[in-house]
Amino acid sequence: MIETANNELWVVYLMKMREMPNGMPAVIEQHEWEKLESVVPGRHTLLRDRIASEAEADQFARNPSTLTPN
């Protein structure tokens, strides 16, 4: 996968919330996901990581067929 010039990679995950038992898709930078996962490991479900752009990550997160964990 091609990384951006400043090496930002993106992640899509399902954010677990009491109000939404199936979770809500969220997009964050890869390094933020790693920090989140180190603080609360396993709380949220990673759907896809190492995405080259925020636009690609947003598109992935908005597609209902992609929102099921592998």
Buried (B, 14 or more C-beta within 10 A) or exposed (E): EEEEEEEBBBBBBBBBEEEEEEBBBBBBBBEEBEEBBEEEEEEBBBBBBEBBBBEBBBBBBEEEEEBEEE
